[in-house]
């Protein structure tokens, strides 16, 4: 299971860091659209994912990107 935060929690956190609410929302949208690679607290590569369901809070979560094993890269198939 991946840790997740509501949109409000993410935007509130970014506002505390001095980012305007509309700017935070716009940047989150851009990150999702472009597929910007982020880093987890452990330094692992990750992508931002969003879960949107009508009538429910929007949920953001980081999903780690599985890096191919070096041995897998050497396989001819």
N, CA and C of each residue as an Amber inpcrd file, in Angstrom:
protein
   231
   0.8500000  -1.1970000   0.0000000   0.0000000   0.0000000   0.0000000
   0.8830000   1.2430000   0.0000000   0.5140000   2.2130000  -0.8010000
   1.2810000   3.4390000  -0.9110000   0.6440000   4.5140000  -0.0340000
   1.4720000   5.2980000   0.6870000   0.9130000   6.4010000   1.4770000
   0.1620000   7.3710000   0.5690000  -0.9060000   7.9350000   1.0790000
  -1.6930000   8.8560000   0.2660000  -2.1520000  10.0400000   1.1090000
  -2.4530000  11.1310000   0.4170000  -2.9500000  12.3530000   1.0430000
  -4.0990000  12.8920000   0.2100000  -5.0270000  13.5520000   0.8680000
  -6.0990000  14.1980000   0.1270000  -5.5360000  15.4310000  -0.5740000
  -6.2650000  15.8970000  -1.5770000  -5.8550000  17.1050000  -2.2860000
  -5.7140000  18.2660000  -1.3140000  -6.6370000  18.3810000  -0.3800000
  -6.5830000  19.4680000   0.6010000  -5.3000000  19.3920000   1.4240000
  -4.9230000  18.1900000   1.8580000  -3.7000000  18.0310000   2.6500000
  -2.4600000  18.4260000   1.8410000  -2.4230000  18.0260000   0.5750000
  -1.2780000  18.3600000  -0.2820000  -1.2140000  19.8690000  -0.4930000
  -2.3320000  20.4710000  -0.8520000  -2.3560000  21.9150000  -1.1120000
  -2.0400000  22.6960000   0.1700000  -2.5770000  22.2890000   1.3050000
  -2.2740000  22.9630000   2.5770000  -0.7840000  22.8980000   2.8870000
  -0.1730000  21.7370000   2.6430000   1.2610000  21.5770000   2.8730000
   2.0550000  22.5350000   1.9790000   1.6780000  22.6120000   0.7010000
   2.3750000  23.4940000  -0.2280000   2.1460000  24.9620000   0.1110000
   0.9540000  25.3050000   0.6040000   0.6770000  26.6820000   1.0250000
   1.5680000  27.0670000   2.2010000   1.7870000  26.1330000   3.1240000
   2.6850000  26.4020000   4.2660000   4.1100000  26.6470000   3.7950000
   4.4590000  26.0850000   2.6280000   5.7950000  26.2820000   2.0550000
   5.8680000  27.5710000   1.2360000   4.7780000  28.3560000   1.2320000
   4.7760000  29.6440000   0.5600000   4.2730000  29.6240000  -0.8720000
   3.6270000  28.5370000  -1.2760000   3.1110000  28.4370000  -2.6380000
   1.6200000  28.7620000  -2.6210000   1.2020000  29.6490000  -3.5200000
  -0.2090000  30.0250000  -3.5920000  -1.0530000  28.8140000  -3.9720000
  -2.3000000  28.7950000  -3.5080000  -3.1840000  27.6490000  -3.7350000
  -3.3680000  27.3360000  -5.2190000  -3.6570000  28.3600000  -6.0200000
  -3.8700000  28.1160000  -7.4550000  -2.5980000  27.6240000  -8.1390000
  -1.4520000  28.1600000  -7.7160000  -0.1770000  27.7070000  -8.2730000
   0.0500000  26.2480000  -7.9140000  -0.2140000  25.8740000  -6.6730000
  -0.0490000  24.4890000  -6.2310000  -0.9370000  23.5590000  -7.0530000
  -2.1870000  23.9340000  -7.2340000  -3.1100000  23.0980000  -8.0150000
  -2.6560000  22.9740000  -9.4660000  -2.1780000  24.0820000 -10.0390000
  -1.7120000  24.0650000 -11.4240000  -0.4740000  23.1730000 -11.5700000
   0.4490000  23.2700000 -10.6210000   1.6720000  22.4520000 -10.6740000
   1.3570000  20.9730000 -10.4980000   0.4450000  20.6370000  -9.6120000
   0.0450000  19.2370000  -9.4380000  -0.5220000  18.6870000 -10.7460000
  -1.3520000  19.4860000 -11.4060000  -1.9360000  19.0700000 -12.6820000
  -0.8380000  18.8420000 -13.7180000   0.1420000  19.7540000 -13.7820000
   1.2430000  19.6290000 -14.7370000   2.0770000  18.3750000 -14.4590000
   2.3710000  18.1290000 -13.1930000   3.1580000  16.9480000 -12.8190000
   2.4540000  15.6830000 -13.2770000   1.1440000  15.6390000 -13.0960000
   0.3760000  14.4640000 -13.5150000   0.3390000  14.3270000 -15.0320000
   0.1220000  15.4280000 -15.7370000   0.0090000  15.3830000 -17.1970000
   1.3280000  15.0090000 -17.8610000   2.4130000  15.5690000 -17.3700000
   3.7280000  15.3350000 -17.9720000   4.3170000  14.0060000 -17.5060000
   3.9240000  13.5690000 -16.3280000   4.4850000  12.3330000 -15.7770000
   5.8570000  12.5460000 -15.1620000   6.0520000  13.7190000 -14.5700000
   7.3240000  14.0710000 -13.9700000   7.7560000  13.0220000 -12.9500000
   9.0170000  12.6000000 -13.0500000   9.5480000  11.6490000 -12.0780000
   9.9390000  12.4050000 -10.8110000   9.4780000  11.9150000  -9.6760000
   9.7790000  12.4900000  -8.3780000  10.6140000  11.4930000  -7.5890000
  10.9900000  11.8490000  -6.3640000  11.7350000  10.9500000  -5.4830000
  10.9630000  10.7660000  -4.1800000  10.9900000   9.5560000  -3.6620000
  10.3930000   9.2920000  -2.3520000  11.3570000   9.7950000  -1.2820000
  10.9410000   9.7480000  -0.0260000  11.8290000  10.1320000   1.0750000
  13.0730000   9.2630000   1.1150000  12.9710000   8.0460000   0.5810000
  14.1060000   7.1230000   0.5600000  14.9830000   7.3190000  -0.6750000
  14.6100000   8.2710000  -1.5340000  15.3880000   8.5480000  -2.7380000
  15.0500000   7.6650000  -3.9220000  13.9900000   6.8720000  -3.8180000
  13.5900000   5.9940000  -4.9150000  12.7640000   6.7880000  -5.9270000
  12.9120000   6.4950000  -7.2240000  12.1130000   7.1910000  -8.2320000
  10.6310000   6.8370000  -8.0880000   9.7850000   7.8350000  -8.3160000
   8.3430000   7.6270000  -8.1550000   7.5720000   8.5400000  -9.0960000
   6.3110000   8.1950000  -9.2900000   5.3800000   9.0110000 -10.0820000
   4.2110000   9.3880000  -9.1780000   3.7020000  10.5940000  -9.3810000
   2.5210000  11.0380000  -8.6630000   1.2940000  10.4430000  -9.3440000
   0.4160000   9.8750000  -8.5730000  -0.8300000   9.2970000  -9.0750000
  -1.9870000   9.9690000  -8.3610000  -3.1420000   9.9880000  -9.0110000
  -4.3120000  10.6080000  -8.4110000  -5.5010000   9.6700000  -8.5630000
  -6.3000000   9.6050000  -7.5310000  -7.5360000   8.8310000  -7.5440000
  -8.6880000   9.8140000  -7.3840000  -9.5420000   9.8920000  -8.4030000
 -10.6860000  10.8030000  -8.3870000 -11.9560000   9.9700000  -8.4880000
 -12.8310000  10.1420000  -7.5020000 -14.1200000   9.4610000  -7.5140000
 -15.1930000  10.4980000  -7.1750000 -16.2600000  10.5560000  -7.9580000
 -17.3120000  11.5330000  -7.6960000 -17.8210000  11.4370000  -6.2540000
 -17.9270000  12.5880000  -5.6170000 -18.4540000  12.6400000  -4.2580000
 -17.4570000  12.2870000  -3.1730000 -16.2260000  11.9710000  -3.5580000
 -15.1830000  11.6150000  -2.5940000 -14.0130000  12.5770000  -2.7460000
 -13.2110000  12.7440000  -1.6820000 -12.0370000  13.6180000  -1.8090000
 -11.0410000  13.0550000  -2.8260000 -10.3830000  13.9400000  -3.5530000
  -9.3230000  13.5470000  -4.4750000  -8.1270000  13.0990000  -3.6550000
  -7.5460000  11.9610000  -4.0170000  -6.4280000  11.3910000  -3.2730000
  -5.1820000  11.3670000  -4.1570000  -4.0720000  11.8800000  -3.6150000
  -2.7790000  11.8280000  -4.2930000  -1.8980000  10.8120000  -3.5890000
  -1.0890000  10.0940000  -4.3900000  -0.1540000   9.1330000  -3.8100000
   1.0670000   9.0280000  -4.7120000   2.1960000   8.6650000  -4.1030000
   3.4110000   8.4170000  -4.8660000   3.5470000   6.9150000  -5.0740000
   3.7620000   6.5200000  -6.3060000   4.0160000   5.1140000  -6.6180000
   5.4650000   4.9920000  -7.0420000   6.1920000   4.1180000  -6.3680000
   7.5850000   3.9260000  -6.7530000   7.6490000   3.2730000  -8.1300000
   8.6700000   3.6450000  -8.8630000   8.8990000   3.0940000 -10.1950000
   9.8730000   1.9420000 -10.0250000   9.4480000   0.7830000 -10.4470000
  10.3130000  -0.3890000 -10.3500000  11.4150000  -0.2800000 -11.3970000
  12.6410000  -0.3050000 -10.9370000  13.7870000  -0.2740000 -11.8450000
  14.1090000  -1.6920000 -12.2900000  14.3690000  -1.8760000 -13.5660000
  14.6940000  -3.2280000 -14.0200000  15.9720000  -3.7270000 -13.3650000
  15.9860000  -4.9740000 -13.0360000  17.1460000  -5.6200000 -12.4610000
  18.2300000  -5.6700000 -13.5360000  19.4790000  -5.4370000 -13.1340000
  20.5640000  -5.4540000 -14.1170000  20.6000000  -6.7700000 -14.8820000
  20.3300000  -7.8720000 -14.2130000  20.3350000  -9.1700000 -14.8850000
  19.2370000  -9.2190000 -15.9390000  18.0820000  -8.6090000 -15.6500000
  16.9830000  -8.5950000 -16.6040000  17.3650000  -7.8600000 -17.8780000
  18.1660000  -6.8190000 -17.7480000  18.5800000  -6.0320000 -18.9070000
  19.4810000  -6.8330000 -19.8370000  20.2200000  -7.8110000 -19.3050000
  21.1370000  -8.6090000 -20.1050000  20.4570000  -9.7410000 -20.8580000
  19.2110000 -10.0270000 -20.5340000  18.5180000 -11.1310000 -21.1820000
  18.2060000 -10.7750000 -22.6360000  18.3740000 -11.7300000 -23.5620000
  18.1190000 -11.4330000 -24.9790000  16.6470000 -11.4330000 -25.3420000
  15.7630000 -11.6830000 -24.3870000  14.3230000 -11.7130000 -24.6740000
  13.5640000 -10.8980000 -23.6780000
